[in-house]
């Protein structure tokens, strides 16, 4: 009998953390759950680590690609390998909270197409830092029909952009595999690190309903990610992601209002402190392009111009502030 839930782990060079991820699942998994691991041609000891687990738990499905094809291809590959009615994408350095699998198995009996929930941000050793609320619920609303413009816009208005784009963190996503498989994926999404976001938002065309669970079900390490930790590179990954997604999903006149709300999420990511950091880390050739993109997200042109001329002064203020904190 096919499993009800496939926990899908795309992995690459995370042999250090993968055992904790697997242990957190195996401690609570039932016969209704399968674990699927897609290895993106890791060069570390991932294969050997997983072999120890498959020897004890033959139900774990492990597949290793011959070459590293990037995170997007691995996200798609791991879901394609799954046989469950629902899939839960899980990062290879995150862990599931005690009782989380039972919660999901109970919730998916309601039959919604997409579920999302909170995570607890953690340090390198999984020490909790804070719980991230993914969605504001001022009126208690937790279900959104993504095929409806009003619901989709409201979902974007209430989404917390922590971590970049809504759905950007793969570990807070459970979805029906059947509806995921319906979506045709444009080549422009490959290489963005957000192909999974495209797929799940594109399910609006198939009547997808999203249910938000306002509790933390995942422990999310902040030390590493599929996205670069370089400040400028990280900015462009997210900024380009918003741009490509908005063009691919909301380019029609009918969805112009949704596109505007979607792009405003990007405008909530960068506080004045974040923008100052971008300016300090960017050279004079890079800054105009960054400022132009920030303008598209709704930032004030005059303010950005002032920040652009103030790189030296901002760097000095940063260094003085660091010195005062350390002395």
N, C-alpha and C positions, 0 to 999 in steps of 0.2 A: 504494500500500500504506500503511495507516495507520501512524503512528509508534508506537514501543513506549513512549516516554516523552514526556510533555508537561511542560515546565517552565512553571508557571503563576505569573505575576507580577501581583498586584493592586497598582495604583499610584495615588498621589494626591500631586501637587505635589512630586515627587522628581526633577525634571529634573537637579538637581545630581549625584545619585548614580546614577541609572539607567544612564548609559553604562558605568560600571564594572561594574555587575551584568551587563549584556548582553555586555560584552567578555569577562568571565570565563567565560560560557557558550559564546560563539561560538568561543573559543580551543580548545575541546575537543569541541564538539557534532559528532555524526555525522548521517547521514541517518535514523537511528532516533529522532532527537530533534526535537521542535518547541518553539518558544517562543510562549507565548500571553500577551498583555498586556491586562489590563482596566483602563482608565483611568476612575477615579471622578469624571469631570468636572473634571479639574485646571484650575486657573486660572493656572498658570505655563507654561513653555515645553515641557512634556512632549510635547505633540502634535508640535511641530516637531522635537524631539530624536528621537522615535521614527521620524518620517518619513525622517530621514537614514539610519536603519538599515534600514527596509523597502525603501528604494531600492536598497540593496546586497544585502539578504537578503530576497527576496520571500516566503520561507517563514515569516517572522515574522508571526503573526496579531495584529493590533492592533484593539481595539474600545473606543470611547469612549462612556461613558454620557452622557445629556443632563443629568442632575442627580446630585449627590453623594448617594448613598443609604446612606452609612456603610460601615465596613469589613466587617461581616458580609455584607451584600448583595454586596459586591465579591468576597469570598472565594468565595461561591456562584457568582457570575457567571463568574469566570475558569475555574473547573472545568467549568462547563456548556459553555464554548466549546471546551474541549480535546477532542481526538480520540484521544489516546494510550491505550494499555492501562493505563498507570500515570500518575499525576500527581505532580509534585513542587511543592508550594507554596513560593514563594521571595519573601521580602520585597524590596521595590524599592530598599533601600539595603544589602543584603547581597551577598556574592559567593560563588561556589562555589570550593572549593579545587582546585588543579591535580590532575587525575586523578579527581576526585569523580564525574563523569558516567560514566566507565568503570567505576568501582566499583559505582555504582547499577545500570548496565545488566547487569553480571555478577550482582549479588545478586538482582535481580528474576527472574532465570531460575529461582530456587528456588520462586517462585510464592506467597510469603506475601502476605497482604492489606495489611499495614501494615509500614513500615520507619521506624525512628527512629534518630537518631545524634547524635553530639556536635557542638558548634560551638565556634569560638574567638571569645571576646569581644574586641572591638577598640575602639580610640578612633576619633575623628572621621575620621582619615586612614588608617584600616585598620591601624594599628599594633597588633600582637597584645598582649593583656593577659594572658589565661589561657584554657586550654581548659576548657570546662564539661562535666563528665561527667553525662549525663542520667539514667543508671541505674546503681545499684550492682550489681555482679555477683560477690558473695563466693564463690559456688559455680560461677562460670563460665556460669551459665544466661543465655541470650540470646533464647529463644523463649517466648512466653506465649500461651496459648489464652484469648482474652478472654471466651469463652462459659462458661468454667469459673470458678466463684466463687473457688476457691483461687488460680488463676492471676491473676485480676483483682486480688484483694486483695494478692497478692505484688508485682505490678507497681506498685501504688500505694505500698506500703511502701518500695519501693526507688527510687521516682522522686525526682529532685532537684527541689525546688520553685523553684530559681533561675528568675526570670522569671515567677513566678506559678504557674499551673495546668499540670500535665503536658500537653504538646502545645500550650501557649500560644504558644510561638514557632513560627510557621508554617514557618520555613525548615528545620526538622529533620524534615519529614514527607514521605514518599513512600507512596502508597497506590493500590490498584486502583480505577480510576474506577467499575468495575462495582458494587463493594460500596458506594462512596460514594453512588451514584445510588439505591440501594435504600432509603436512610434518609429517612423523612418528618420534616420539620423543624418543631417547634412555634414559633408566633409569638413566644413568650416568649424565645426565644434571640436573636432579632434585636434588636440594640442592646446586646448584652452584650460584644461583641468576641471571643466564644468560641464562635461557631456551629460553627467547624471542629472544636473539641474535642468538642462534642456529637455531631457526625456520626461522628467516628472512634470515640468510645466507644460510640455506639449500634450500631456494627457488631458488638458482642458478640452481638446477637440474630441475626446471620447467620453465626455461626461464624468470625469473623475471628481470624486469628493474627498476632501482632506479633513482628517480629524486630528486635532491637537491634544496631546496628553500633557497637562501642566505639571509633570513631575520629572525628576532626573532619573534616567534609566542607564546612563553611560558615564564612565569616568574617562575624561578626555585629556590626554597628555598634551601640554603646550610646547614641549621642548622641540618637536620636529613636526614637519608636515610635508605633503607632496609638493607644496608650493615653496618657492625659494624664500629664505629668511633675509635676503638682501632687500633693503628698504625700497629702493627704486624698482627693482624687478618685481617685488611683491605688489607694489602699487599698480604696475602695468598689467600684471596677471588679473587682478581684480577689475581694474578700469576697463581693460579690453574685454573681460568676461561680460561685464554689464553691457558694453556696446554691442558685442556679437549676439548675445542673447536677446537684447531688445530688438535688433534688426531681424533676427530669425523668427521671433515669436510674436512681436507686436508691431509689425511694420504696416499693417493694413490701416486704412482710415478709421474703420470701425473700432480698432483697438488703440487709437492714438492716446486716449485718456489713460489707458492702462500703462502704456509705454512711459508716459510722463511720470506716473506714480512710481513705476519700477525704477526709473533713473534717479528719482529723488531718494531712494534708499541709499544709493551710492553717496549722495550728498550728506547723509547722516553718519557716514563712517568716519570721515576725517574732521576731527576737532581742530581748532586753531593750533593746538600743540602738535597734532599729527602733520598739519600742513607746514609748520615751521620745521619739523624734522625732515620732511621731504625736501624743503628748500636747502637745508644745511647739507644734506647728502647728495644733492644734485648740482651739477656744474652749470655754467651759464648757457651752455648749448642745450642741455636737457630741460631746464626749467620752463621755457616757453611752451613746449609741448605738454608738459605736466599741467601748467596753468590753463592752457586751452581746454584740456579734458576736464579739469575741475570746474571751469566755467560752464561746460555742458551739463555738469551735475548740479548747477545752481549756485556756485560760489561767486561772491562779488568780485568783479573784474578789477576795481580800484584797489581793494584790499590785497588781491593777489599780486598786483603790480608793485605795491609798497613792499610786500614780503620779498618779491623778486629782487628789489634793489638793496635789500637789507641782509644779505647772506653773511657778510663778514660780521656785522654787529650781532646777528643772531647766534653765530658760532661762539663769539666772545661771551655773550650772556649765558650760553649753555655751559661753557667751560667754567665760568665763575660760579654758576649755580652748583655744578658738580663739586668744585673745590670746597665751597661752603658746607655742603652736605657731609663731606668727608673729614672736615676739620672742626 
